[in-house]
Amino acid sequence: MPRRPGRLLTWTIAATGVVAAAGWSLLERRNDQLELERAVEALTGGDVQRGERAFKAYGCGACHRLRGVPQAVGRVGPPLDHVGSRAIIGGKLAQRPDNLRRWIEDPGSVTPGVAMPDLGVTPADSRDIVAFLYTRI
């Protein structure tokens, strides 16, 4: 049975369209992520990229899980995905960037005797960590 040259061309064009659509979808998601990061940085005053590095450097993942962060596999504290959409922080504080910073910097001042240790997180680092966490939606 002879091959029709038009069939290969049709499949090539279709495959190219699928690849282009997938690429466009990835580009749109990246743009959405950049917009989210800019909005979060304006809200928190922190830097998302520095926050991710600080999150890892302070070892937050030893106690907490966070999707997309290979080092964050802990099971002592709660998972931190969607933390920015939770109503309460540390069982007591309303969800606001300043309250999350307070919790990260000195959890014992919010809930004495809490299992979360005081890691000596600086105000600048807590601001960046909050920015990073608020992008984890």
C-alpha positions, -999 to +999 in steps of 0.1 A: +000+000+000+016+033-010+021+060+016+005+093+011+029+122+017+001+144+029-006+122+059+029+127+074+026+164+069-008+164+086+007+145+116+037+168+117+015+199+117-008+184+144+022+175+166+037+210+162+004+225+173+002+203+204+038+212+213+031+249+207-001+248+229+018+230+257+046+256+255+020+284+256+003+269+286+037+267+305+044+303+296+010+314+309+015+295+342+050+311+345+034+345+340+007+337+366+035+327+390+054+359+384+023+380+390+016+361+422+052+366+434+050+404+427+017+407+445+029+387+475+061+407+477+041+439+477+019+425+505+046+411+527+076+433+519+096+401+515+115+385+486+102+351+475+135+338+462+154+348+493+125+333+513+129+299+497+166+299+504+160+310+541+133+283+544+158+257+534+187+272+554+168+273+587+158+237+582+121+242+582+116+211+561+129+189+590+096+194+607+072+205+579+062+191+545+060+215+516+052+203+481+079+211+456+106+214+482+125+181+483+141+189+517+106+195+532+095+161+543+091+165+580+060+152+599+064+169+632+046+201+623+017+206+599+022+207+561+028+242+549+010+240+516-017+267+514-006+282+547-015+317+534-052+306+530-056+293+565-076+313+590-055+308+621-017+307+627-003+288+656-038+281+669-043+317+681-034+344+656-055+357+626-039+350+593-019+381+584+017+385+572+027+402+604+013+374+626+029+347+605+062+366+609+057+368+647+050+330+648+081+323+627+104+346+647+092+336+682+066+309+683+069+306+721+057+342+726+024+331+708+020+297+724+043+290+754+056+255+754+049+249+717+069+222+700+081+246+673+116+258+683+128+293+683+154+291+655+166+327+658+150+337+625+158+373+618+130+398+609+144+401+574+144+364+569+110+359+584+096+385+560+112+366+531+099+332+544+064+346+547+066+359+511+078+324+500+051+306+519+023+329+506+032+318+471+026+281+480-011+280+470 
